[in-house]
Amino acid sequence: MSVQPIRQTAPSPSDAETAPALDGTIVSGPAAKALAALRIATGLILFWAFVDKTFGLGYATPSERAWIEGVSPAEGYLSGVDVGPLEATFHAWAGNLWIDLMFMAGLSGCGLALILGVALRPTAVAGSSMMLVLWLSQWPPARELSDGSPSMSTNPLIDQHVIYAVVMIVVAACGAGRVWGLERVWTRLPFVADRPWLH
């Protein structure tokens, strides 16, 4: 008669408290929760902008400028761009339906994906692309606007759009949708499971 040795293993962190990192290590405990909170907060910022521009809740968008009232959600911003090498391009885009649809789809899609913790990789790509366009419209390197007045840029490279892009990339890279999100459910869906780029 042989006796099998009993192997003792240390308790592993619960799935709700861990998220995979790029190098295969685990982001766990407070770090995983902090990333989840950052993910959700960033998602709420983007989704709120979509809701306010759609319904004109009186914060950044007055009710008479709401998208549901037929007003272009991007026209005012784009026509007001007054700096950078793409100033004329942004003015030409102002009021175009396809720009409005892409902008609002970006705000709502990226916002919801971040809040729910799903499709974080495509969200990082789409969201970072949107932030790049917004960064170009602000053109932080400029010290002066096209009319010669000071640009009031506080940093020639980094502004809030860069920070948002970095956040989206980091939460996607760390699998931050596993904590307080639906990443596990999302990645098991048939059309997602075999396509890692959709995770």
N, C-alpha and C positions, 0 to 999 in steps of 0.2 A: 504494500500500500504506500503510495507516494503522497506527500503533502505539497500542495501548491502554495507558494509564498503569496502573501497578501501584499499587494502594492498599494501604498498610500500615495495619493496625489493631492497636491494642494488645491484648495477650492479655486475654481477659475472665476473671474469676474462675470457677473451676469451679462447676458446679451444686451440688456437695456443700458448697460454702462460702458460698453466697449464699441470701438469703431476701428476698422483696419486702416493703417497708415500706408504710405507709399512703399516703404521698405519691408512690409510684412509684420512690423511690430504693431502693438496694440495701443491705441489712445484710449485710456480708461479713466474711470472715476471722474474727478472734478474737471480734468482736461476735456473729456468727451462731452460732458454737460456744458462746459463753457463754449465749445465749438457749436453744439446744438443751439445754445442761446444766441450766439452770433449769427448762425444761419437763419434762425427764425426772425430775429430783429431786422436783418437785412432784407429778408423776404417781405416783412411788414412794411418797410420803407417803400419798396418798389410797388407792392400791391396797393398801398394807400395812395400813391401818386396816380395809379390807374383809376381807382375809385373816385378820387377827387376830381380828376380831369374829365371823367365820364359824366358824373352827376353834378359837378359844380357845388361842392359842399361848403364853399365859402372860406376855405383856408387858402391854398395857393390859387384856386380857381373859383371866381365868383359864379353864382348860379347862371347868370346870363351868358357866361363863356363856356358852359358845359358842352361836352361832345354830344349829348343827347339833344341839345338845342340846335345842332347843326354847325357848331363852331369847330374848326380844325384844332385838335389838341396840340399840334406842334407848330402851327403857323406863326403864332405870336412870338414864340421862342426863336424859331429859325429866322424870321424876318428881322429880329432884333440882334442877331449876331453881328458884332461890330469889331471883330479882330481876327487875325489869322489868315493864312494863305487860302483857306477854303471859304472865306466869307461870301463870295459871289455864288458859290455852289450851294451853300446853305440857304441863301436868299431865293435861289431858283427852286429849291425843294419845298419852300414854304407853301402850304396850302394844298400840296399834292396828296391825293387820297392814299396812294401806296405808301407814302411816308407815314401818314397818320396810322394806317393799319399796322405797319411794321413796328412803329414806336409803341402803340398801345398793346400789341401782341407781346412785345418784349417786356413791357412793364408787368402785364398781367401774368404771362407765362412764366417768366423768371421769378416773379414774386410768389406765385402759388407753388412752383416747384421747390423753392427754398423753404417756404413755410411747411410744406408737406414732407420734405426730405426725399423727393423722388427726382429721377432724371438729372442728377446733379452734374454729371459730365457734360451733356449737351447744354445745360443751363450755364455752366462755366464758360463754354465757348460762345454761346449766343449773348449772354450777359456781358462778357468782357468785350465783345465786338461792339455792343451798344454803348458801353462805357467809353470805348476808344473814340467813337463818333462824337459823343458828348464832350470828351476831353478836347478833341480837335475844334469843336465849336467854341470852347472857352479859351483855347490856346494860351495856357499858362505861361509859356516862355516870353510872351509879349509884355513889355513894360508900358507900352502905350497902345491905346485903341486907334482905330483907323482915323478918327477925327483929331488925334494928337493928345487927347486927355489921358491921364494915368489909368492904367488897366486895373490897378489895385490887386494884382496877382501877388499872392503871398509866397509862392514857391514856383520856380520855373518848370518843375517836372511833376510833382506830386500834388494832386487835388483830390477831392472826394470821389471822383470817378475812378481814379487809380486804386483807391482804398477799396471801393466796392468790388472792382474786378479782382483784386487780390483775395478778398474774402471769398468770393465765389470759387476761385481756383483752389484755395486752401480747403474749404469745406468739401469740395468734390474729391480732392486728392486724399483726404482723410476719411472718406466715407461717413461724413457727419450726419447722414440721413438715418443712420441706425438708431441713434439716440433721439427720442421724442419725435420720431419721424416714421415714414412708411417705406423706407428703403428696402427692408427685407421682403415685404409683400411685393413691391414694385419689381425687384430683381427676379422674382419667381414667376412672373407673368410669362406666358409662352412666347410672346413676341419680343420680350426683353431679355429673357434668360440666356439666349445664345448670342446676344449682341451686347458685349461689354461696353461699347461706346454709348449705349443708352442708359447705363447704370447711373 
